[in-house]
Amino acid sequence: MSRIECEENAELLPAYAAGRLDEESRAKLERHLETCPACRESVGGQRAVWDALGAWEAPPVSAGFDRRLYARIAREVPWWERALRPFRPALIRQGLPIAAAACLLAMAGMAVHRSAHVRPAPRNAAAQLEPLRPEQAESALEDMELLHEFNGLVRADSTGPAM
């Protein structure tokens, strides 16, 4: 079988090589590996990688590593931070109150702007009714009767047997 024919096992092979398969999946895959040289070769390569990773040991860290690392980080300051460093005390001492005042002014301006658009309703406004002509009332009553009849027909159809 070619590797392409073994797509269903492609996800199981790395887990098998790492020893993370359950008993049933492991037994099924081992039966497949007896007949499939492509999958056997893939598992062999993956096991070699796992073995190499297991045998690798990181070199020990020197005693002054942390000190040198923090010194290097302190030296590598972004350009914008170096440019703002002389102004930082003045910005904190004077800039913070100025920024707070600007925020308060902006909020007050928004409140004034919003209140200018709200118009209260007139106090003595009474609802005005227009007189209804007799033809309009008669037409409205006829429409209501027609809707009442239609509603009754719709309800009668909905209670009947469904098709």
C-alpha positions in Angstrom: 0.0 0.0 0.0 1.2 3.5 -0.7 1.2 6.3 1.9 -1.8 7.9 0.2 -3.9 4.8 0.7 -3.2 5.0 4.5 -4.8 8.4 5.1 -7.0 7.0 7.9 -3.8 6.1 9.9 -2.0 9.4 9.3 -3.3 10.9 12.5 -2.6 7.8 14.6 1.1 7.4 13.6 2.6 10.3 15.6 0.6 9.3 18.7 1.7 5.7 18.3 5.4 6.7 17.9 5.1 8.8 21.1 3.4 6.0 23.0 0.1 7.8 23.5 -2.5 5.5 21.9 -5.0 3.4 23.8 -4.7 -0.4 23.7 -7.4 -0.9 21.1 -6.0 1.7 18.6 -2.5 0.5 19.3 -3.3 -3.1 18.5 -5.2 -2.2 15.3 -2.4 0.0 14.1 0.3 -2.7 14.8 -1.7 -5.1 12.7 -1.7 -2.5 9.9 2.0 -1.9 10.3 2.7 -5.6 9.7 1.4 -5.2 6.2 2.3 -1.6 5.3 5.9 -0.7 4.8 5.2 3.0 4.2 3.5 3.4 7.6 6.3 1.3 9.2 8.9 3.7 7.7 6.9 6.7 9.0 6.7 5.3 12.5 10.5 4.5 12.5 11.3 8.1 11.5 9.0 9.5 14.1 10.5 7.2 16.8 14.0 8.4 15.8 12.9 12.0 16.3 11.4 11.2 19.7 14.5 9.3 20.7 16.8 12.2 19.6 14.6 14.7 21.5 14.7 12.5 24.6 18.5 12.2 24.5 19.1 15.9 24.0 20.3 17.9 27.0 20.3 21.6 27.2 23.7 23.1 28.0 23.9 24.6 31.5 23.3 28.3 31.9 26.3 30.3 33.1 26.2 32.0 36.5 26.1 35.5 35.2 23.4 34.9 32.5 20.6 36.7 34.2 22.7 39.7 35.0 23.9 40.0 31.4 20.4 39.5 30.0 18.9 42.2 32.2 21.8 44.6 31.3 21.2 43.9 27.6 17.5 44.5 27.9 18.2 47.8 29.7 20.5 48.9 26.9 18.0 48.1 24.1 15.4 50.8 24.8 13.1 51.8 21.9 13.9 55.1 20.2 10.7 56.7 21.3 11.3 55.9 24.9 14.8 57.4 24.7 13.3 60.6 23.1 10.6 60.9 25.8 12.9 60.1 28.8 14.0 63.8 29.5 10.4 64.9 29.4 8.9 62.1 31.6 9.1 64.0 34.9 7.5 67.1 33.4 4.8 65.0 31.7 3.9 63.2 34.9 4.0 66.4 37.0 2.2 68.7 34.6 0.7 66.5 31.8 -1.5 64.3 34.0 -3.5 67.3 35.5 -3.8 68.8 32.0 -5.1 65.5 30.5 -7.6 65.2 33.4 -8.8 68.8 32.8 -9.1 68.1 29.0 -11.2 65.0 29.7 -13.5 66.9 32.1 -14.0 69.7 29.5 -14.8 67.2 26.8 -17.4 65.5 29.0 -18.9 68.9 29.9 -19.0 69.9 26.2 -20.8 66.6 25.3 -23.3 67.1 28.1 -24.1 70.7 26.9 -24.3 69.6 23.3 -26.7 66.7 24.2 -28.9 69.0 26.4 -29.2 71.5 23.6 -30.9 69.0 21.3 -33.4 67.8 23.9 -36.6 69.9 23.7 -39.1 69.5 26.4 -42.8 69.0 25.4 -45.1 71.9 25.9 -46.9 71.7 29.2 -50.4 72.9 28.1 -50.5 70.8 25.0 -53.8 68.9 24.9 -54.6 66.1 22.5 -56.6 67.4 19.6 -59.2 65.2 18.0 -60.4 65.6 14.5 -64.1 65.2 13.8 -64.9 62.0 12.0 -67.3 62.1 9.1 -70.2 59.6 9.0 -68.9 58.0 5.8 -65.5 57.4 7.4 -67.1 55.8 10.4 -69.3 53.6 8.2 -66.4 52.5 6.1 -64.3 51.7 9.2 -67.1 49.6 10.6 -67.5 47.7 7.3 -63.8 47.0 7.2 -63.9 45.7 10.8 -66.8 43.4 10.0 -65.0 42.0 7.0 -61.8 41.4 9.0 -63.9 39.7 11.7 -65.5 37.3 9.1 -62.1 36.6 7.6 -60.6 35.8 11.0 -63.4 33.4 11.7 -62.8 31.6 8.3 -59.0 31.4 9.0 -59.6 29.9 12.4 -62.1 27.4 11.0 -59.5 26.3 8.4 -56.8 25.9 10.9 -58.8 23.6 13.1 -59.6 21.3 10.2 -57.6 18.2 9.2 -54.1 18.8 8.0 -53.0 17.6 4.6 
